[in-house]
């Protein structure tokens, strides 16, 4: 079995919805909708970055990261597409997702059981943050942004942003793990707002990479 397409949420594109290999699933699908398809060699997610993260989480939980390739057809603004140079044209993206080559990329997790595929944001922040053993924040920041490292370094790219009257001051680090303790703040993960304020947060690189289809 290979090349199964998961059309997440209200996917209306005929080129996707009318295919024989498509399974329509809810937005941010869970185990009941994803796990029956984990014997496929390749899963293609048509939807949002949050949908992609939900499917990747099931690969992690079922220990399928090493055997299932993950393709992506972004149907909304996508930090994942920008990060890894994926096509945002649905027809082109679907062709690559089904037929392109696999390119392992860093797979980022957090300490509350989630994963980060594109952009994670904590804002506003007042606290103490560490990139590995380096103290990169003591005080306040307008926002902290985290992505997988597109340069394939230790795993993460972390940007600590302080807005000024003229522009912003940005401190960039590329650790394997980032830890924050802070006053309660808001976390937005792949475009999805965390349900509760958080006063601590950790992102870190998983021991296995994600087998992302990029068509290189």
N, C-alpha and C positions, 0 to 999 in steps of 0.2 A: 504494500500500500504506500503511495507517495503522492505528494502534491494536493493535500486536502486544504481547501480554503475555508476559513472561518470568517463569515461576514457578520461583523459585530454591530449591534444596535440597529438603527434605521438605515441600513445600506440600500440605496435605491438604484445604484448604477446597473443598467441592464447587463453590461459586460461581466459583472460579478454575480448579481442576483440570479441570473438565468443559466449559469453554468451547472453542469451535472455534478461537479465535484465540490459544490458549495454547501456548507451547512450554516444556516442562519442561527446566530446565538445572541444572547443579550449583550448590551454594553458591559465591559469589564467582566467577561464570563468567568464563572467559577468551575469547580471540579466536575459538576454534573454535566456541563456542556463541553469541557475541554478533554477530560481524562479518557473518554471513549475513543479519542482520535490519536492517542499518544503512541500507537504502534506504527504510525506513518513515518516515513523517512523525512518528510518535510511538511511543516505546517505553515500556511500563509495566513496572516492576520490582515483583514481589510477593516480599517477603523481608525482609532485614535491612538496616541502614545499610551494612554491609560489602558486601552484594550490590549495593546501589545504587552504591557507590563503584566497584566492579569494572566495572559497565556504563558509568558516566560516564568511566572511564579509557579505555575503547575508543572512545567518542565523541571524546575528545581525540586519541588516537593516530591515528585515521582522519580527523581534521579534519571531524567531523560536528556540532560544537557549534552551529554556526549554522543547521543544517538539520533537526535531529532534536530534537523536544520530549521531555522525560523526565518521566513520571508515576511515582508511587510509592504502593504499598500496603504500609504497614509491618505486619509480622506478628510483631513483637517490640517490646520497649521501644525507642523511637526518639528520639535527639537531633535528627535531621533533622525529624521531625514536630513536636517541641516548638519548634524554632527557627523554622520557617516556618508554623506554625499548620495543619498538615495533619491531616486526620481520621485517627483510629486505629481507627474502625469499618470493618472490611474492605469491607462492601457500599458504604458511603458513599465510602470512599477509592477504590474501584475505579471508581465512577461518575464521580467528579471526575477521576481520572487519565485516563480515556478521553474525557471530554467537556468538561473544564474548560479555562479560558483559561491561556495561558502567561504566566508572570511571570519575567523574567530576574533572576537573583540572582548575587551574587559567587561565582566558582568558584576554589577554593583548591587550590594544588598544593604539593608538597614537593620537596626537592632530591635525593630518591632515586627519583624517577620515579612517585610516587603522587599521589593526590588526597584531599582531605578534604571529606566531604559534611556531617558533623555535628560531632562532638566528637573532638578529638585531645588526648591527655594525655601529658605527660612527668613521671615521678615515680619516686623523689625526685630533686631537682636540686641540684647544687652547681656553679656556674659563672657565666658572664657572658652576659647576654641584651640584645638591642637590638630595639626597635620602631622601624623605620626608622632614624633616626640617634640616637634617644634611648636612653640606657643605663637600662633598666628593672629589671635584676637584676645584682647583683654580690655573690655569696655563695650562700646556700642558700635553697631554697624547698621546701615540702612537695610542691607540684605546679604544673605550668604547664598551663593549659587553653586551647585555641584552637578557635574556630568561625568560619565565615563571619559577617560582621557583619550582624545582622538589621536594623540601621538604615541599611544601604546606604551606609556611609561609605567609607573608603579601601579596605576589603575584608575585614579580619580583626578579630576581637575576641579579645584575649589577656588572660587572667586569671592573675596570679601569686599563688598562695595560700600563706600561711604559717599553719599551725595553731597556736593558742595554747591555754592551759589553759581559757580562756573564749572560745569562738568562734574566728574566723579573721580575719587581716588579708589583704585582697585588693587588689591593685593592678591596675587595668584600663587597657588602652590599645587604640587602634583604628588600627593601622598598615596600610600596604599590604604590608609584609613584616616577619617576625619571625625573628631569627637567634639561635641559642644555641650556645655552646661550653661543655662541661661534663665532669665525671667521668662514666664510663659509667652510663647510666640506661636505664629501660624506656620505650618508646613504645607507646601503645595508640591505634589509629586507627580510628574508627568501630566500636569494640568489638572490633577484631582486634589482637592483640598482635604487634608487629614481631618477626621471628624472632631478632634479635640485639640486644644492648645497643648504644646509640648514644652517641657522645661529641660530636656536633654535630648540629644540626637546623635546617632553614629551612622556614618556610611563607610562601607569597606568593600574591598575587592574580594570576590569569591575565589575559591581555589580553582574552579573551572571557568573557562571562557564561554561566552555565548556563541553558538554557531550561526551567525547572522548571514543571510544571503545578500550579497552586495553586487554580484555580477561582475567582479573585477577580472 
